[in-house]
Amino acid sequence: MTTRDQALERLRSDEFDVLVVGGGITGAGVALDATVRGLRAGLVERDDYASGTSSRSSKLVHGGLRYLQHLELGLVREALAERGVLQRIVPFLVWPTPFIVPRYGKRRQLAIRAGLDAYDVLAIGSGFPRHRRLDPGDVHRLAPALRPDSGGGLQYWDARTDDARLTWTIARTAMEHGAAMANHTEVVGLLRSGPEIRGRGPSGRVAGAHVVDTISGESFDVRARVVVNASGVWADAVMRMGGPDATPGIRPSKGIHIVFPASRVPLSAALTIPAPDGRYIFCIPYADAEGHVLVGTTDEDYAGPVDAPRAHPDEIAFLIDTLNRVLDDPVSQDDMLASYAGLRPLIQNPGQPSKDLSRRHKVIVSDDGLVTITGGKLTTYRRMARDAVDAALDAGRFGRFPRSRSSQTHLAGGQPAPGLVEALAARAAEAGIDPMGVPRLYHRYGSRAADVVDLVVRNPSLGEPLHPALPYLRAEAAYAVSDESAERPDDVLSRRLRLRVTSADRGVAALDWIVDLLARHRGWDPARRDRERQAYSHDVAADAAAERDG
Ligand SMILES: Cc1cc2nc3c(=O)[nH]c(=O)nc-3n(C[C@H](O)[C@H](O)[C@H](O)COP(=O)(O)OP(=O)(O)OC[C@H]3O[C@@H](n4cnc5c(N)ncnc54)[C@H](O)[C@@H]3O)c2cc1C
């Protein structure tokens, strides 16, 4: 029986204090916060953990220099404090990174310096260095991709992460604390404590959800004292399940990213580049050991279908044009490996352009007791979760309950362990794993990297590369299936590992091996194997077609 099967059994039979709808970073955070406080928590996710916006961000754990332009000092201070908390509770996934702002004319430079002065003040005590001036030699050394005549610049520090791995790590920690969580399980309706009243619809408070296991097709009810709606850009749809009168609150804003091989844009620091629309775009070494750079993002109101946003040629051209303003050797769409698009679940504020909307979060408690948490950022997920659980405790009239302890709760693999990397290197050497790969394993799994290495010790063929162009091991895919709730090829290729956006074939060279692996573990018949293979191939072909034709 897999962890998911066990969770489904509990979701069917137990009664929960809190049921969370949505397994993005916010929902995973709510499940963890609630469980650590001693509440019985369940979570259902219609697709995979982080399959929504939480795998499609710029992957920064940051204060957000740009929010200083809107004088959102409180938000920036809060996010910078969270950057410090995350560095403590999940150190292996928060990677401090220097950012360079090349020189762009005197007036803009003065404004950027003033912003960085404020950023330093708001970050006091965070342990990150203050910003400093760079001379042209420093800039060229850290960012050889820039034009040689770029001159000096400024350097400040922020942190990168892998958003999907961070989300999964929070979800896993919640499971290890006792939450019952299942991916590929969709909420299709809300349960009520009162009867259906003819002509007036359902009555009473929300008391759980009707769900469908989208893998088996089976449907069942999950009972809970409070339901927390953490479904991101789908939050309005879930609120409307409570009744057609629910006030819509979400205004999706689309942002895309494009990925290049690091050889085309050589950098050892990230770049912050002013864009023609007054914002900044980032050019970020994606994860050094994997040899890619990520360029993004755009910020536009979005009215299309929210299920599968994709990058279009005009958006890609905007990013490439902005980047080429500073590069010595301009890039084109032909150099690009892949793209992805995400939707920010921003809170409505009529009349304001999407790029000016606040990134603050909001908790809404409906008359029927449904708690909805939305807005916010990846970086501030922990505070969002804390506020949502506080509201759930009120809504469910739970009486006295402990305060949130999430700032003290280490995430899975993140407990301090002196000598961990050295011990991992020794074990990897026994397994015949290239020592250069050890830091990469540590930065994905923390102390749990030892479990991945052990798979290779037991079965040396799992030490082979999973894909000819990337350093991932077959053991990592095997671990995703055996220990990380990956149920479908896309769960492995897009989120537990990131082959879909870091290889020119979008991971297709590894698809057959992964389908075979899943088929063995989950007992798939030949028809299911074909369906899964085709579903993934069609999906990535649709990404490529959208990039080309819009
Ligand atoms: C382009 C872009 C760049 C960004 N960059 C950054 C950044 O660098 N740093 C930062 O801090 N923030 C960043 N953000 C913001 C951040 O990514 C989001 O705020 C965050 O990921 C939202 O997480 P969420 O859990 O609220 O939503 P989601 O991740 O979308 O999760 C909601 C989940 O609910 C599930 N769901 C929906 N309906 C149902 C249902 N009926 N039943 C069950 N499950 C359901 C969905 O499948 C989905 O997985 C960025 C956002 C974008 C779009």
The ligand as an ORCA input file, in Angstrom:
! r2SCAN-3c Opt
* xyz 0 1
  C       5.255     34.284    -12.551
  C       5.260     34.222    -11.061
  C       6.435     34.443    -10.354
  C       6.435     34.397     -8.958
  N       7.622     34.531     -8.295
  C       7.650     34.462     -6.952
  C       8.890     34.511     -6.266
  O       9.968     34.532     -6.865
  N       8.871     34.507     -4.913
  C       7.700     34.462     -4.212
  O       7.769     34.529     -2.988
  N       6.500     34.352     -4.834
  C       6.450     34.328     -6.182
  N       5.268     34.185     -6.857
  C       4.027     34.001     -6.092
  C       3.865     32.538     -5.641
  O       4.315     31.640     -6.618
  C       2.388     32.275     -5.332
  O       1.926     33.262     -4.457
  C       2.182     30.904     -4.667
  O       2.852     29.873     -5.364
  C       0.682     30.601     -4.587
  O       0.552     29.368     -3.946
  P      -0.887     28.786     -3.618
  O      -0.667     27.538     -2.835
  O      -1.719     29.837     -2.990
  O      -1.533     28.462     -5.044
  P      -1.232     27.217     -6.001
  O       0.196     26.841     -5.984
  O      -1.823     27.517     -7.320
  O      -2.012     26.036     -5.313
  C      -3.406     25.888     -5.375
  C      -3.698     24.399     -5.567
  O      -5.083     24.152     -5.399
  C      -5.416     23.050     -6.224
  N      -6.861     23.028     -6.428
  C      -7.613     23.918     -7.139
  N      -8.917     23.554     -7.123
  C      -8.987     22.426     -6.379
  C     -10.067     21.550     -6.043
  N     -11.326     21.793     -6.461
  N      -9.796     20.463     -5.299
  C      -8.521     20.194     -4.860
  N      -7.461     20.980     -5.191
  C      -7.702     22.079     -5.929
  C      -4.628     23.334     -7.503
  O      -4.446     22.176     -8.295
  C      -3.334     23.902     -6.958
  O      -2.306     22.922     -6.853
  C       5.233     34.176     -8.250
  C       4.050     33.930     -8.963
  C       4.074     33.927    -10.354
  C       2.833     33.615    -11.119
*
